[in-house]
Amino acid sequence: MRILSLTVLSLSFAVAGIAQSTKPPVKKTTTTTKPTTKPAAKPAAPKPLLRNGLDSLSYAIGLNIGGNMQAQGIENMSYVALNKGIADALKNNPTPLMDANTANMTIQQKLQEYMAKKNAAVKEEGRKFLTENKKQPGVVELPSGVQYKIIKQGTGPKPLLEDTIVAHYKGTLLDGNVFDESYGRGQPIVYPLNQLVEGWKQTLVLMPAGSKWQLFIPSEYGYGERGSGMIPGGATLIFEMELLEVRPVKK
């Protein structure tokens, strides 16, 4: 090391300044032997978990339960208590730690808490998106908070709530994932407008037939807190909506 070398040089010059008759001390050499260590033994390979049909069934049920719990917003569990509950049910334990009514109430209460927490994050993401989106050129926001952007303006009649609409649409989440569309099915929808989600009702009554608009719908005017299919609770939705025809209600 560099610092050590400079120190040794300094000591050498100091020794040289002593009387010539003084013999330098004899430097003793010492040898060190490295301790010999035995190589660590390799850990034994773990035994496979799925050794038989019962193991496979148990693991498959665990995956199924875990997937459902994750979808409900549950991030962790007490596995000791979980195993105890499963064992008590399978063995018909006459004295379980809670009765069926208490168990159901506990599940419902906790699921509501987890879902509310999960939905709050999704709704906040949607709120931030809509706040920025309404600043974009061409975006119009209704008093409810529903937004739309005209891509193509038609010249046909505007539907009343009681009228039937013929329309093509594509619905996406904020991340761009398509959750439903009529284009892929090659068949437009034919529905009374008053049977559709609130966000569609608010915007389609403003659309002349032949129009193509982009809709931005907050969760309270879409699928709410429960969501639907791929749509999580609290999700803001984006629709590409093409109003092909208005069929007035027969009076």
C-alpha positions as CSV (number, residue, x, y, z in Angstrom):
1,M,0.0,0.0,0.0
2,R,1.2,3.5,-0.8
3,I,0.8,4.9,2.7
4,L,2.7,2.0,4.3
5,S,5.6,2.4,1.8
6,L,6.1,6.1,2.7
7,T,6.2,5.3,6.4
8,V,8.8,2.6,5.9
9,L,11.0,5.1,3.9
10,S,10.8,7.6,6.7
11,L,11.9,5.0,9.2
12,S,14.8,4.0,7.0
13,F,16.2,7.6,6.8
14,A,15.9,8.0,10.6
15,V,18.0,4.8,11.1
16,A,20.6,6.0,8.7
17,G,21.2,9.2,10.8
18,I,22.4,7.0,13.8
19,A,26.1,6.4,14.4
20,Q,27.8,4.1,11.9
21,S,28.8,1.6,14.6
22,T,25.2,0.9,15.4
23,K,24.1,-2.2,13.7
24,P,20.6,-2.3,12.3
25,P,18.3,-4.6,14.1
26,V,17.9,-8.0,12.5
27,K,14.4,-8.3,11.0
28,K,12.8,-11.5,11.9
29,T,10.7,-13.2,9.3
30,T,7.6,-14.9,10.4
31,T,5.6,-17.4,8.4
32,T,1.9,-17.7,8.7
33,T,-0.1,-20.7,7.7
34,K,-3.6,-20.3,6.5
35,P,-6.1,-22.4,8.4
36,T,-7.5,-25.1,6.3
37,T,-11.3,-25.1,6.0
38,K,-13.4,-27.9,4.7
39,P,-15.7,-27.0,1.8
40,A,-19.2,-26.4,3.0
41,A,-21.5,-29.3,2.3
42,K,-24.1,-28.7,-0.3
43,P,-27.6,-28.4,1.0
44,A,-29.9,-31.3,0.3
45,A,-32.2,-30.8,-2.5
46,P,-35.7,-30.1,-1.2
47,K,-38.3,-32.8,-1.7
48,P,-40.9,-32.0,-4.3
49,L,-44.1,-30.6,-2.7
50,L,-46.5,-32.2,-5.1
51,R,-45.8,-35.8,-4.4
52,N,-49.2,-37.2,-5.0
53,G,-52.8,-36.4,-6.1
54,L,-53.8,-35.0,-2.7
55,D,-50.8,-32.6,-2.7
56,S,-51.8,-31.5,-6.2
57,L,-55.5,-31.0,-5.2
58,S,-54.5,-29.0,-2.1
59,Y,-52.2,-26.7,-4.0
60,A,-54.7,-26.2,-6.8
61,I,-57.4,-25.2,-4.2
62,G,-54.9,-22.9,-2.5
63,L,-54.1,-21.1,-5.9
64,N,-57.8,-20.7,-6.5
65,I,-58.5,-19.3,-3.1
66,G,-55.5,-17.0,-3.3
67,G,-56.5,-15.7,-6.7
68,N,-60.0,-14.9,-5.5
69,M,-58.7,-13.2,-2.4
70,Q,-56.3,-11.0,-4.4
71,A,-59.1,-10.0,-6.7
72,Q,-61.0,-8.8,-3.6
73,G,-58.1,-6.6,-2.5
74,I,-56.7,-9.0,0.2
75,E,-53.0,-8.8,0.3
76,N,-52.1,-11.0,3.2
77,M,-53.5,-13.7,5.5
78,S,-52.8,-15.4,8.7
79,Y,-52.0,-18.8,7.3
80,V,-52.2,-20.6,10.7
81,A,-55.7,-19.3,11.2
82,L,-56.6,-20.1,7.6
83,N,-55.4,-23.7,7.9
84,K,-57.2,-24.0,11.3
85,G,-60.5,-22.9,9.7
86,I,-60.2,-25.2,6.8
87,A,-59.3,-28.1,9.1
88,D,-62.3,-27.4,11.4
89,A,-64.6,-27.4,8.4
90,L,-63.3,-30.6,6.9
91,K,-63.3,-32.4,10.2
92,N,-66.8,-31.1,11.2
93,N,-65.3,-29.7,14.4
94,P,-68.4,-29.3,16.8
95,T,-66.7,-26.3,18.6
96,P,-65.2,-24.0,15.9
97,L,-63.8,-20.7,16.9
98,M,-66.8,-18.8,15.4
99,D,-70.2,-19.8,14.1
100,A,-71.3,-19.6,10.5
101,N,-73.1,-16.3,10.9
102,T,-70.2,-14.6,12.6
103,A,-67.9,-16.0,9.9
104,N,-70.0,-14.6,7.1
105,M,-70.3,-11.2,8.8
106,T,-66.6,-11.1,9.3
107,I,-65.9,-11.9,5.6
108,Q,-68.4,-9.3,4.3
109,Q,-67.1,-6.6,6.6
110,K,-63.4,-7.2,5.8
111,L,-64.0,-7.6,2.1
112,Q,-65.8,-4.2,2.1
113,E,-62.9,-2.6,3.9
114,Y,-60.4,-4.1,1.5
115,M,-62.5,-3.2,-1.6
116,A,-63.0,0.4,-0.4
117,K,-59.2,0.8,0.0
118,K,-58.5,-0.7,-3.4
119,N,-61.2,1.3,-5.1
120,A,-60.0,4.6,-3.5
121,A,-56.7,4.2,-5.3
122,V,-58.4,3.5,-8.6
123,K,-60.8,6.4,-8.2
124,E,-57.9,8.8,-7.4
125,E,-56.1,7.7,-10.5
126,G,-59.2,8.5,-12.5
127,R,-59.7,11.9,-10.8
128,K,-56.2,12.9,-11.7
129,F,-56.7,11.7,-15.3
130,L,-59.9,13.7,-15.8
131,T,-58.4,16.8,-14.2
132,E,-55.7,16.8,-16.8
133,N,-57.8,15.5,-19.7
134,K,-60.3,18.4,-19.6
135,K,-57.4,20.7,-20.4
136,Q,-56.9,19.0,-23.7
137,P,-58.1,20.8,-26.9
138,G,-61.7,19.8,-27.9
139,V,-62.6,18.1,-24.6
140,V,-65.9,19.2,-23.1
141,E,-66.9,18.5,-19.5
142,L,-70.5,18.3,-18.4
143,P,-71.6,19.5,-15.0
144,S,-71.6,15.9,-13.8
145,G,-67.9,15.5,-14.6
146,V,-68.5,13.3,-17.7
147,Q,-66.3,14.4,-20.6
148,Y,-66.5,14.0,-24.3
149,K,-64.5,14.9,-27.4
150,I,-66.0,15.1,-30.9
151,I,-64.1,13.1,-33.4
152,K,-66.7,13.3,-36.2
153,Q,-69.9,15.3,-36.0
154,G,-72.9,13.7,-37.7
155,T,-76.0,15.5,-39.1
156,G,-78.7,13.0,-38.0
157,P,-81.3,13.2,-35.2
158,K,-80.3,13.1,-31.5
159,P,-81.8,10.2,-29.5
160,L,-84.2,10.7,-26.7
161,L,-83.8,8.4,-23.6
162,E,-86.8,6.3,-24.7
163,D,-85.3,5.8,-28.2
164,T,-83.3,2.8,-29.4
165,I,-79.8,3.4,-30.6
166,V,-77.7,1.4,-33.0
167,A,-74.0,2.0,-32.2
168,H,-70.5,0.6,-32.4
169,Y,-68.2,1.2,-29.4
170,K,-64.9,0.2,-27.9
171,G,-64.3,0.5,-24.1
172,T,-60.8,0.8,-22.6
173,L,-59.4,1.3,-19.1
174,L,-56.9,4.1,-18.5
175,D,-54.0,1.8,-19.1
176,G,-55.3,1.2,-22.6
177,N,-56.6,-2.4,-22.1
178,V,-59.8,-3.1,-24.0
179,F,-62.5,-4.6,-21.8
180,D,-65.3,-4.7,-24.4
181,E,-66.0,-3.7,-27.9
182,S,-68.6,-4.3,-30.6
183,Y,-66.2,-3.8,-33.5
184,G,-64.4,-7.1,-32.8
185,R,-67.8,-8.9,-32.8
186,G,-68.7,-7.3,-36.1
187,Q,-72.1,-6.4,-34.8
188,P,-73.3,-3.1,-33.5
189,I,-75.4,-3.0,-30.3
190,V,-79.1,-2.2,-30.5
191,Y,-80.5,-1.0,-27.2
192,P,-83.0,1.4,-25.7
193,L,-80.8,4.3,-24.5
194,N,-82.5,4.3,-21.0
195,Q,-81.1,0.8,-20.3
196,L,-77.5,1.8,-20.7
197,V,-75.0,3.2,-18.2
198,E,-75.6,6.7,-17.0
199,G,-72.5,8.1,-18.7
200,W,-73.8,7.0,-22.1
201,K,-77.2,8.5,-21.4
202,Q,-75.8,11.9,-20.6
203,T,-73.7,12.0,-23.7
204,L,-75.6,10.2,-26.4
205,V,-78.6,12.5,-26.1
206,L,-76.3,15.2,-27.3
207,M,-74.9,13.2,-30.3
208,P,-76.5,13.5,-33.7
209,A,-76.7,10.2,-35.6
210,G,-73.6,9.7,-37.7
211,S,-71.3,11.1,-35.0
212,K,-68.2,9.5,-33.6
213,W,-67.2,10.8,-30.1
214,Q,-64.7,9.8,-27.4
215,L,-66.3,9.6,-24.0
216,F,-64.5,9.8,-20.6
217,I,-66.8,8.5,-17.8
218,P,-66.1,8.6,-14.1
219,S,-66.9,5.5,-12.1
220,E,-70.1,6.8,-10.6
221,Y,-71.6,7.1,-14.1
222,G,-70.1,3.8,-15.3
223,Y,-69.8,0.6,-13.2
224,G,-69.5,2.1,-9.8
225,E,-67.8,0.6,-6.8
226,R,-68.4,-3.0,-7.8
227,G,-67.0,-2.9,-11.3
228,S,-67.7,-5.6,-13.9
229,G,-65.5,-8.3,-15.4
230,M,-62.2,-6.7,-16.3
231,I,-63.4,-3.3,-15.0
232,P,-62.2,-2.8,-11.4
233,G,-64.4,-0.9,-8.9
234,G,-64.0,2.8,-9.1
235,A,-62.5,2.8,-12.6
236,T,-62.8,5.8,-15.0
237,L,-63.6,4.5,-18.5
238,I,-62.8,5.7,-22.0
239,F,-65.2,4.8,-24.8
240,E,-65.0,5.3,-28.5
241,M,-68.7,5.7,-29.5
242,E,-70.1,5.7,-33.0
243,L,-73.8,6.4,-33.2
244,L,-75.0,4.8,-36.4
245,E,-78.8,5.1,-36.1
246,V,-81.6,6.4,-33.9
247,R,-84.8,4.4,-33.9
248,P,-87.5,6.6,-32.3
249,V,-89.8,4.9,-29.8
250,K,-93.2,4.0,-31.3
251,K,-96.0,6.1,-29.9
